[in-house]
């Protein structure tokens, strides 16, 4: 057996330090972009605040002389006020969101730095056991998912803040009853439809970001629910079959398989142009198997291996670091089949 000193150096795909460093660089780039956008948004808020003050002052003058002014001028003043208040409200909401994103990314970066330090310390100590590799993957996945959980919880409160915009528009529209009751009723009806649509989109976004039922109910029900939602949104036929004993797995294993399913399902429909996808989840006592078949256009797997598909590489890398496997079988015109296997404790 080769000694640790004789082992070849890990490749970029196998080394968790490379993954962490890549994630840190992406986070730093995102932080710089958000900081720049935040500065620009604050400047815009200042300009909109001044405009809103001027428009509001003009509206007060119109209201004081409403009997002497034509309905067209009154309506125009209300429209200007509504537009100014709406733009200011939206921009302030954007500033608050950017500030929140900046804080979360800062915390995420700090967590990655601590994780990198821990991995470096482990490497210096010579820890190359299988469990050490699993722990590194578990830490990395948990760090990423912890950030998604925070953003998801924030989004649960977000709808109230986002829908406040509709409330503001509703209040302004109600004022139109004094000028044009029919137009006001029509505006309120449109706002109601828009609010309902927006709320549904936010709920779907929350589920995409971090489905709470993954924490509450586990992998199997979440995959079934996600497949149903994807079917409605993408307009494709997606079926899920679960066999074996449904039970809870280690959280990082459930997260890994769920994220793999998201990536693979998206690839099947958007890249492979499939309109029929069959998913099977086999909850074995010592091995969990996830497979997906589609009727898409198919592709050359050898060519795919040369194109560096990051999503598929990440699935393969995580599976192998957990002692599992990931395989893709496809050929042009014959769809695709993927198989993911992860060993689990009983």
Secondary structure in CASP SS format (residue, H / E / C, confidence):
PFRMAT SS
TARGET T0000
AUTHOR 0000-0000-0000
METHOD secondary structure of the structure
MODEL  1
X C 1.00
X C 1.00
X C 1.00
X H 1.00
X H 1.00
X H 1.00
X C 1.00
X C 1.00
X C 1.00
X C 1.00
X C 1.00
X C 1.00
X C 1.00
X C 1.00
X C 1.00
X H 1.00
X H 1.00
X H 1.00
X H 1.00
X H 1.00
X H 1.00
X H 1.00
X H 1.00
X H 1.00
X H 1.00
X H 1.00
X H 1.00
X H 1.00
X H 1.00
X H 1.00
X H 1.00
X H 1.00
X H 1.00
X H 1.00
X H 1.00
X H 1.00
X H 1.00
X H 1.00
X H 1.00
X H 1.00
X H 1.00
X H 1.00
X H 1.00
X H 1.00
X H 1.00
X H 1.00
X H 1.00
X H 1.00
X H 1.00
X H 1.00
X H 1.00
X H 1.00
X H 1.00
X H 1.00
X H 1.00
X H 1.00
X H 1.00
X H 1.00
X H 1.00
X H 1.00
X H 1.00
X H 1.00
X H 1.00
X H 1.00
X C 1.00
X C 1.00
X C 1.00
X C 1.00
X C 1.00
X C 1.00
X H 1.00
X H 1.00
X H 1.00
X H 1.00
X H 1.00
X H 1.00
X H 1.00
X H 1.00
X H 1.00
X H 1.00
X H 1.00
X H 1.00
X H 1.00
X H 1.00
X H 1.00
X H 1.00
X H 1.00
X H 1.00
X H 1.00
X H 1.00
X H 1.00
X H 1.00
X H 1.00
X H 1.00
X H 1.00
X H 1.00
X H 1.00
X H 1.00
X H 1.00
X H 1.00
X H 1.00
X H 1.00
X H 1.00
X H 1.00
X H 1.00
X H 1.00
X H 1.00
X H 1.00
X H 1.00
X H 1.00
X H 1.00
X H 1.00
X H 1.00
X H 1.00
X H 1.00
X H 1.00
X H 1.00
X H 1.00
X H 1.00
X H 1.00
X H 1.00
X H 1.00
X H 1.00
X H 1.00
X C 1.00
X C 1.00
X C 1.00
X C 1.00
X C 1.00
X H 1.00
X H 1.00
X H 1.00
X H 1.00
X H 1.00
X H 1.00
X H 1.00
X H 1.00
X H 1.00
X H 1.00
X H 1.00
X H 1.00
X H 1.00
X H 1.00
X H 1.00
X H 1.00
X H 1.00
X H 1.00
X H 1.00
X H 1.00
X H 1.00
X H 1.00
X H 1.00
X H 1.00
X H 1.00
X H 1.00
X H 1.00
X H 1.00
X H 1.00
X H 1.00
X H 1.00
X H 1.00
X H 1.00
X H 1.00
X H 1.00
X H 1.00
X H 1.00
X H 1.00
X H 1.00
X H 1.00
X H 1.00
X H 1.00
X H 1.00
X H 1.00
X H 1.00
X H 1.00
X H 1.00
X H 1.00
X H 1.00
X C 1.00
X C 1.00
X H 1.00
X H 1.00
X H 1.00
X H 1.00
X H 1.00
X H 1.00
X H 1.00
X H 1.00
X H 1.00
X H 1.00
X H 1.00
X H 1.00
X H 1.00
X H 1.00
X H 1.00
X H 1.00
X H 1.00
X H 1.00
X H 1.00
X H 1.00
X H 1.00
X H 1.00
X H 1.00
X H 1.00
X H 1.00
X H 1.00
X H 1.00
X H 1.00
X H 1.00
X H 1.00
X C 1.00
X H 1.00
X H 1.00
X H 1.00
X H 1.00
X H 1.00
X C 1.00
X C 1.00
X H 1.00
X H 1.00
X H 1.00
X H 1.00
X H 1.00
X H 1.00
X H 1.00
X H 1.00
X H 1.00
X H 1.00
X H 1.00
X H 1.00
X H 1.00
X H 1.00
X H 1.00
X H 1.00
X C 1.00
X C 1.00
X E 1.00
X E 1.00
X E 1.00
X E 1.00
X E 1.00
X E 1.00
X E 1.00
X E 1.00
X C 1.00
X C 1.00
X C 1.00
X C 1.00
X C 1.00
X C 1.00
X H 1.00
X H 1.00
X H 1.00
X H 1.00
X H 1.00
X H 1.00
X H 1.00
X H 1.00
X H 1.00
X H 1.00
X H 1.00
X H 1.00
X H 1.00
X H 1.00
X H 1.00
X H 1.00
X H 1.00
X H 1.00
X H 1.00
X H 1.00
X H 1.00
X C 1.00
X C 1.00
X C 1.00
X C 1.00
X E 1.00
X E 1.00
X E 1.00
X E 1.00
X E 1.00
X E 1.00
X E 1.00
X E 1.00
X C 1.00
X C 1.00
X C 1.00
X E 1.00
X E 1.00
X E 1.00
X E 1.00
X E 1.00
X E 1.00
X E 1.00
X E 1.00
X C 1.00
X C 1.00
X C 1.00
X C 1.00
X C 1.00
X C 1.00
X H 1.00
X H 1.00
X H 1.00
X H 1.00
X H 1.00
X H 1.00
X C 1.00
X C 1.00
X C 1.00
X H 1.00
X H 1.00
X H 1.00
X H 1.00
X H 1.00
X H 1.00
X H 1.00
X H 1.00
X H 1.00
X H 1.00
X H 1.00
X H 1.00
X C 1.00
X C 1.00
X C 1.00
X E 1.00
X E 1.00
X E 1.00
X E 1.00
X E 1.00
X E 1.00
X C 1.00
X C 1.00
X C 1.00
X C 1.00
X C 1.00
X E 1.00
X E 1.00
X E 1.00
X E 1.00
X E 1.00
X E 1.00
X E 1.00
X E 1.00
X C 1.00
X C 1.00
X C 1.00
END
